[in-house]
Amino acid sequence: MDAPDDPATADDALIDECRLRSLHLLHDNLTPHGILAATPSAQADERRYSTVFTRDAAICGIGMTVSGDAELAAGAARGLLTIAGHQARNGQIPNFVDPKRGEADFWYVGCIDATLWWLIALRFIDNVAPGSDLTNQLDSNVRSALNWLACQEHPHFGLLQQNEASDWADIMPRSGYVLYTNALWYRVKRLYALSGAEQTHASFNQLLFPFADQSMESTREQRLAQYARARARRRDLYLSFVNFSFWGEEGDAFGNILAILFGLADEAMARGILSALDREGVCELYPIRVVCEPIVQQDRLWRPYMHRHQQNLDWQYHNGGIWPFVGGFWAATLAASGDSARARCALTQLARANRLNQWEFNEWMHGRDASPRGMPRQSWNAGAFLIAHRSLTHRVFDL
């Protein structure tokens, strides 16, 4: 029998406690309208976090469905149904819904990933939860959402196009063909058996990793790729985005993780990505720092809006902060890649991150000193922890 002070036993106890606290937090934040992004408070109300955010509700819904908690599993669909009731006439799914005010928000320059995550969560719940029939129940909403996304797709490349600051990293200058968004788009195409998935897969790798020896039929695709191929410095990760003559090479950890998890990176590429992220030290403090190298104010990609609220400076927020919910996907990716030991280690570190400030489940931490920042009691920290926990024993994201 292990001694009481055995490190493995202590880690097991910490993981178990974090799982229980994650369940309690989700129960606290669950309402008749769905899961709120954070526990209601004056601060959360002011920043609109005590509302139903689509991407948060989707990620939490996946975790809640695999949680083993019947009440949470039953509540996973409620937010998705609330959101469907506020879908735009053109099919776009809102960024968030404020049930108290009956208002839907679509962000300043649009929010493309909300529609993607909503579709992914619907199909996931139907595939996993006994008796769930959400996609049929919401058939017209689903078809309208898919049509809206198809209108954002380049007809030759099969990749979604977007504006800056229009996905989860909503004060980052990624635009054109964005890594994170198109990993989600490929997942949606596979889940809904949409045509053109093979083209999306091919263009994803040709444009967002233009360093491999690949043939490209399209001269426009060749032109897009050649700029980064000639001048990019970081060549062992997917680019965070590709636009006409400029690109992102800050090293988007979340986008690269999803490329592995959703089958866009082949086995050799996946190994290279994991090794590169290790070399960059993105998990030295807690999992996971979301960029390898921040965009500094002197950089060509710096935008004035990144200075908003003094939030997106070096090693902060989306520009180098540590996000525990993304850490949940990191652990799930390690497990899916067959490295169960490292996945368990990541899960332990993730529990330690959520434990900061007496189990405050802080939104993010500073990328250099790991000081807790952002909104406390974040639902998707809890939901992603449950995804990661389940991933140790099951392949959560298999089709």
C-alpha positions as CSV (number, residue, x, y, z in Angstrom):
1,M,0.0,0.0,0.0
2,D,1.2,3.5,-0.8
3,A,2.5,5.6,2.1
4,P,0.2,8.5,3.0
5,D,2.8,11.0,1.8
6,D,3.4,9.2,-1.5
7,P,3.3,11.8,-4.3
8,A,1.1,9.6,-6.6
9,T,-1.5,9.3,-3.8
10,A,-1.4,13.0,-3.2
11,D,-1.9,13.7,-6.9
12,D,-4.8,11.3,-7.0
13,A,-6.4,13.0,-4.1
14,L,-5.9,16.4,-5.7
15,I,-7.4,15.2,-9.0
16,D,-10.4,13.7,-7.2
17,E,-10.9,17.0,-5.2
18,C,-10.7,19.1,-8.4
19,R,-13.2,16.9,-10.1
20,L,-15.7,17.2,-7.2
21,R,-15.2,21.0,-7.0
22,S,-15.7,21.2,-10.8
23,L,-19.0,19.4,-10.4
24,H,-20.0,21.8,-7.6
25,L,-19.0,24.9,-9.6
26,L,-21.1,23.7,-12.6
27,H,-24.1,23.0,-10.4
28,D,-23.7,26.5,-8.9
29,N,-23.6,28.1,-12.4
30,L,-26.4,26.0,-14.0
31,T,-29.7,27.9,-14.5
32,P,-32.9,27.0,-16.3
33,H,-31.4,28.9,-19.3
34,G,-28.2,26.9,-19.3
35,I,-24.7,27.2,-17.9
36,L,-23.5,30.7,-17.1
37,A,-19.9,31.6,-18.1
38,A,-19.1,32.5,-14.5
39,T,-20.8,32.7,-11.1
40,P,-23.0,35.8,-10.8
41,S,-21.4,38.7,-9.0
42,A,-21.2,42.5,-9.4
43,Q,-18.0,42.0,-11.3
44,A,-19.4,39.2,-13.5
45,D,-22.6,41.2,-14.2
46,E,-20.6,44.3,-15.2
47,R,-18.5,42.3,-17.7
48,R,-21.5,40.2,-18.9
49,Y,-20.0,37.0,-17.6
50,S,-23.2,36.0,-15.8
51,T,-24.7,35.2,-19.2
52,V,-24.8,32.1,-21.5
53,F,-21.8,32.4,-23.7
54,T,-22.0,30.0,-26.6
55,R,-18.5,28.6,-26.8
56,D,-18.4,28.3,-23.0
57,A,-21.8,26.5,-22.9
58,A,-20.6,24.2,-25.7
59,I,-17.3,23.2,-24.0
60,C,-19.0,22.9,-20.6
61,G,-21.8,20.9,-22.2
62,I,-19.2,18.4,-23.5
63,G,-17.7,18.1,-20.0
64,M,-21.1,17.9,-18.3
65,T,-22.2,15.1,-20.7
66,V,-19.3,12.9,-19.7
67,S,-19.3,13.9,-16.1
68,G,-21.3,11.0,-14.8
69,D,-23.6,13.5,-13.0
70,A,-27.2,13.0,-14.2
71,E,-28.3,16.6,-13.4
72,L,-25.4,18.2,-15.2
73,A,-25.8,15.9,-18.2
74,A,-29.5,16.8,-18.4
75,G,-28.6,20.5,-18.1
76,A,-26.0,20.4,-20.9
77,A,-28.6,21.0,-23.6
78,R,-30.4,23.9,-22.0
79,G,-27.9,26.5,-22.9
80,L,-27.7,25.3,-26.5
81,L,-31.5,25.5,-26.7
82,T,-31.5,29.0,-25.2
83,I,-28.9,30.1,-27.8
84,A,-30.8,28.6,-30.7
85,G,-33.8,30.8,-29.7
86,H,-31.6,33.9,-30.4
87,Q,-30.1,32.7,-33.7
88,A,-29.8,35.5,-36.3
89,R,-32.0,35.4,-39.4
90,N,-29.0,34.7,-41.5
91,G,-28.1,31.6,-39.4
92,Q,-25.3,33.0,-37.3
93,I,-25.2,31.8,-33.7
94,P,-24.7,34.6,-31.1
95,N,-21.6,35.2,-29.1
96,F,-23.7,35.2,-25.9
97,V,-27.3,35.5,-24.7
98,D,-28.4,37.5,-21.7
99,P,-31.5,35.7,-20.6
100,K,-32.5,38.4,-18.1
101,R,-32.5,41.1,-20.8
102,G,-33.6,38.8,-23.6
103,E,-30.7,40.1,-25.6
104,A,-28.2,38.4,-27.9
105,D,-24.7,39.7,-28.7
106,F,-22.8,39.1,-31.9
107,W,-19.5,40.9,-30.9
108,Y,-18.0,44.0,-32.6
109,V,-16.8,42.3,-35.8
110,G,-18.8,39.1,-35.6
111,C,-18.1,35.9,-33.7
112,I,-17.4,33.0,-36.0
113,D,-16.5,30.3,-33.6
114,A,-19.7,30.4,-31.6
115,T,-21.6,28.8,-34.5
116,L,-18.9,26.1,-34.8
117,W,-18.8,25.2,-31.1
118,W,-22.6,25.1,-30.9
119,L,-22.8,22.6,-33.8
120,I,-20.0,20.5,-32.3
121,A,-21.6,20.4,-28.9
122,L,-25.0,19.4,-30.3
123,R,-23.6,16.5,-32.2
124,F,-21.4,15.4,-29.3
125,I,-24.4,15.3,-26.9
126,D,-26.5,13.4,-29.4
127,N,-23.7,10.9,-29.9
128,V,-23.0,10.3,-26.2
129,A,-26.2,11.0,-24.2
130,P,-28.8,8.2,-24.3
131,G,-31.9,9.4,-26.0
132,S,-30.7,12.8,-27.0
133,D,-32.0,14.1,-30.3
134,L,-31.0,17.7,-30.3
135,T,-29.8,17.9,-34.0
136,N,-33.2,16.6,-35.2
137,Q,-35.1,18.8,-32.7
138,L,-33.2,21.8,-33.9
139,D,-33.0,20.7,-37.6
140,S,-33.9,24.1,-39.1
141,N,-31.5,25.9,-36.8
142,V,-28.7,23.5,-37.7
143,R,-29.3,23.8,-41.4
144,S,-29.3,27.6,-41.1
145,A,-26.1,27.6,-39.1
146,L,-24.3,25.3,-41.6
147,N,-25.5,27.5,-44.5
148,W,-24.2,30.6,-42.7
149,L,-20.8,29.0,-42.3
150,A,-20.7,27.8,-45.9
151,C,-21.1,31.5,-46.9
152,Q,-17.9,32.3,-45.0
153,E,-16.0,29.5,-46.8
154,H,-13.6,30.1,-49.7
155,P,-15.1,28.1,-52.6
156,H,-11.7,26.7,-53.7
157,F,-9.8,26.3,-50.5
158,G,-12.6,25.0,-48.3
159,L,-11.4,27.2,-45.4
160,L,-13.4,29.7,-43.5
161,Q,-12.4,33.4,-43.8
162,Q,-12.8,35.8,-40.9
163,N,-12.0,39.3,-39.6
164,E,-9.6,40.2,-36.9
165,A,-10.7,39.7,-33.3
166,S,-13.6,37.5,-34.1
167,D,-13.1,34.2,-32.3
168,W,-12.3,33.2,-28.7
169,A,-9.1,35.3,-28.9
170,D,-11.2,38.3,-29.4
171,I,-8.5,41.0,-29.1
172,M,-5.9,39.2,-31.2
173,P,-5.1,40.3,-34.9
174,R,-5.7,36.9,-36.5
175,S,-7.6,37.2,-39.8
176,G,-8.0,35.6,-43.2
177,Y,-7.6,31.8,-42.7
178,V,-7.3,31.2,-39.0
179,L,-5.8,28.0,-37.6
180,Y,-8.1,27.6,-34.6
181,T,-11.3,28.4,-36.5
182,N,-10.6,26.0,-39.4
183,A,-9.7,23.2,-37.0
184,L,-13.2,23.6,-35.7
185,W,-14.6,23.8,-39.2
186,Y,-13.0,20.6,-40.2
187,R,-14.5,19.0,-37.1
188,V,-17.9,20.2,-38.0
189,K,-17.6,19.0,-41.6
190,R,-16.7,15.5,-40.3
191,L,-19.4,15.4,-37.7
192,Y,-22.1,16.5,-40.1
193,A,-20.8,14.6,-43.1
194,L,-20.5,17.7,-45.2
195,S,-18.9,17.7,-48.6
196,G,-15.4,19.1,-49.1
197,A,-13.8,17.8,-45.9
198,E,-10.8,16.5,-47.9
199,Q,-10.3,19.9,-49.5
200,T,-10.4,21.6,-46.1
201,H,-7.9,19.1,-44.7
202,A,-5.5,19.6,-47.7
203,S,-5.7,23.4,-47.7
204,F,-5.4,23.6,-43.9
205,N,-2.0,21.8,-44.1
206,Q,-0.9,23.6,-47.3
207,L,-1.6,27.1,-46.1
208,L,-1.2,26.9,-42.4
209,F,1.9,24.7,-42.5
210,P,3.5,25.9,-45.8
211,F,7.0,24.6,-44.8
212,A,6.4,21.0,-46.0
213,D,7.2,19.9,-49.5
214,Q,3.6,20.0,-50.9
215,S,2.2,20.4,-54.4
216,M,-0.5,23.1,-54.8
217,E,-2.7,23.2,-57.8
218,S,-4.0,26.7,-57.2
219,T,-1.6,29.6,-58.1
220,R,-3.4,31.8,-55.6
221,E,-2.8,29.2,-52.9
222,Q,0.9,29.1,-53.9
223,R,1.1,32.8,-53.6
224,L,-0.5,32.9,-50.2
225,A,1.9,30.2,-49.0
226,Q,5.1,31.5,-50.5
227,Y,5.2,34.7,-48.3
228,A,5.3,32.7,-45.0
229,R,7.5,30.0,-46.5
230,A,10.1,32.5,-47.4
231,R,10.2,34.6,-44.3
232,A,8.6,32.8,-41.3
233,R,10.9,32.1,-38.3
234,R,8.9,29.6,-36.3
235,R,8.6,26.6,-38.6
236,D,7.7,23.7,-36.4
237,L,4.1,24.7,-35.6
238,Y,1.1,25.6,-37.7
239,L,0.9,29.3,-38.3
240,S,-1.9,31.0,-36.3
241,F,-3.3,32.5,-39.4
242,V,-2.5,33.2,-43.1
243,N,-3.6,36.3,-44.9
244,F,-2.5,38.0,-48.1
245,S,1.2,38.7,-47.5
246,F,1.1,38.5,-43.7
247,W,0.7,35.7,-41.2
248,G,0.9,34.8,-37.5
249,E,3.9,33.0,-36.1
250,E,3.4,33.7,-32.4
251,G,2.6,30.0,-31.9
252,D,-1.1,29.5,-31.2
253,A,-1.1,26.6,-28.7
254,F,-4.9,26.1,-28.8
255,G,-5.1,26.0,-32.5
256,N,-2.2,23.5,-32.8
257,I,-3.7,21.3,-30.1
258,L,-7.0,21.2,-31.9
259,A,-5.3,20.3,-35.2
260,I,-3.9,17.2,-33.4
261,L,-7.1,16.3,-31.5
262,F,-9.4,16.6,-34.6
263,G,-7.1,14.7,-37.0
264,L,-5.7,17.4,-39.2
265,A,-2.1,16.7,-38.2
266,D,-0.7,13.3,-39.2
267,E,1.2,11.3,-36.6
268,A,4.6,12.7,-37.5
269,M,3.3,16.3,-37.5
270,A,1.5,15.7,-34.2
271,R,4.7,14.5,-32.6
272,G,6.5,17.5,-33.9
273,I,3.9,19.9,-32.6
274,L,4.0,18.4,-29.1
275,S,7.8,18.5,-29.1
276,A,7.8,22.1,-30.3
277,L,5.3,23.2,-27.6
278,D,7.5,21.5,-25.0
279,R,10.6,23.3,-26.2
280,E,8.7,26.6,-26.0
281,G,7.9,25.9,-22.4
282,V,4.2,26.5,-22.6
283,C,3.5,24.3,-19.7
284,E,6.4,25.2,-17.4
285,L,4.0,26.9,-14.9
286,Y,0.5,25.5,-15.5
287,P,-1.2,24.2,-18.6
288,I,-1.2,26.0,-20.8
289,R,0.3,29.3,-22.0
290,V,-1.7,30.0,-25.1
291,V,1.0,31.6,-27.3
292,C,4.7,30.7,-27.5
293,E,5.8,34.3,-27.9
294,P,3.6,37.4,-27.3
295,I,3.0,40.0,-29.9
296,V,4.9,43.1,-28.6
297,Q,3.9,46.7,-29.3
298,Q,6.7,47.1,-31.8
299,D,5.6,44.1,-33.8
300,R,3.9,44.6,-37.2
301,L,0.9,42.7,-35.9
302,W,0.3,44.9,-32.9
303,R,-3.1,46.6,-32.9
304,P,-4.3,49.5,-30.8
305,Y,-7.3,47.4,-29.5
306,M,-4.8,45.0,-27.8
307,H,-4.1,47.8,-25.3
308,R,-7.8,47.9,-24.3
309,H,-8.2,47.7,-20.5
310,Q,-4.4,47.1,-20.4
311,Q,-5.4,43.5,-20.9
312,N,-3.6,42.0,-23.9
313,L,0.0,43.2,-23.1
314,D,2.9,40.8,-23.1
315,W,2.2,37.5,-21.3
316,Q,-1.3,38.5,-20.5
317,Y,-4.8,37.4,-21.5
318,H,-4.8,36.0,-25.1
319,N,-1.3,37.4,-25.7
320,G,0.7,34.9,-23.6
321,G,-1.5,34.2,-20.6
322,I,-2.1,30.8,-19.2
323,W,-5.7,29.5,-19.7
324,P,-6.7,26.4,-17.7
325,F,-9.6,25.6,-20.0
326,V,-7.2,25.2,-22.9
327,G,-5.1,23.1,-20.5
328,G,-7.9,20.7,-20.4
329,F,-7.6,20.2,-24.2
330,W,-3.9,19.9,-23.8
331,A,-4.3,17.0,-21.4
332,A,-6.9,15.4,-23.7
333,T,-4.6,15.7,-26.6
334,L,-1.7,14.0,-24.7
335,A,-4.1,11.2,-23.8
336,A,-5.3,10.8,-27.3
337,S,-1.7,10.7,-28.5
338,G,-1.1,7.7,-26.3
339,D,1.0,9.5,-23.6
340,S,-1.2,8.7,-20.6
341,A,1.6,9.5,-18.1
342,R,2.0,13.0,-19.3
343,A,-1.7,13.4,-19.6
344,R,-2.1,12.6,-15.9
345,C,0.7,14.9,-15.0
346,A,-1.0,17.7,-17.0
347,L,-4.3,17.0,-15.3
348,T,-2.6,17.3,-11.9
349,Q,-1.1,20.6,-12.9
350,L,-4.5,21.7,-14.1
351,A,-6.0,20.9,-10.7
352,R,-3.3,23.0,-9.1
353,A,-4.1,25.9,-11.4
354,N,-7.8,25.7,-10.5
355,R,-6.9,25.5,-6.8
356,L,-5.2,28.9,-6.7
357,N,-6.9,31.5,-4.5
358,Q,-8.7,28.7,-2.5
359,W,-10.2,27.0,-5.5
360,E,-11.2,30.1,-7.4
361,F,-11.0,28.6,-10.9
362,N,-9.5,31.8,-12.2
363,E,-10.1,32.7,-15.9
364,W,-6.3,33.0,-16.7
365,M,-2.9,33.5,-15.2
366,H,0.0,35.7,-16.1
367,G,2.3,33.8,-18.5
368,R,5.5,34.7,-16.6
369,D,4.6,34.7,-12.9
370,A,1.4,32.6,-13.0
371,S,-0.5,35.2,-10.8
372,P,-4.2,34.6,-11.1
373,R,-6.1,37.1,-13.3
374,G,-9.4,37.6,-14.9
375,M,-12.9,36.5,-13.8
376,P,-13.1,33.9,-11.0
377,R,-15.2,30.8,-10.9
378,Q,-15.2,30.2,-14.6
379,S,-17.5,27.4,-15.8
380,W,-15.3,26.3,-18.7
381,N,-12.4,25.7,-16.4
382,A,-14.5,23.1,-14.7
383,G,-16.0,21.7,-17.9
384,A,-12.6,21.3,-19.6
385,F,-11.2,19.7,-16.5
386,L,-14.0,17.1,-16.7
387,I,-13.2,16.6,-20.4
388,A,-9.5,16.0,-19.5
389,H,-10.4,13.7,-16.6
390,R,-12.6,11.6,-18.9
391,S,-9.8,11.5,-21.5
392,L,-7.5,9.5,-19.3
393,T,-9.8,6.5,-19.8
394,H,-11.8,7.3,-22.9
395,R,-11.2,8.9,-26.3
396,V,-13.6,11.8,-25.9
397,F,-13.3,13.2,-29.4
398,D,-13.6,10.1,-31.5
399,L,-16.1,10.4,-34.3
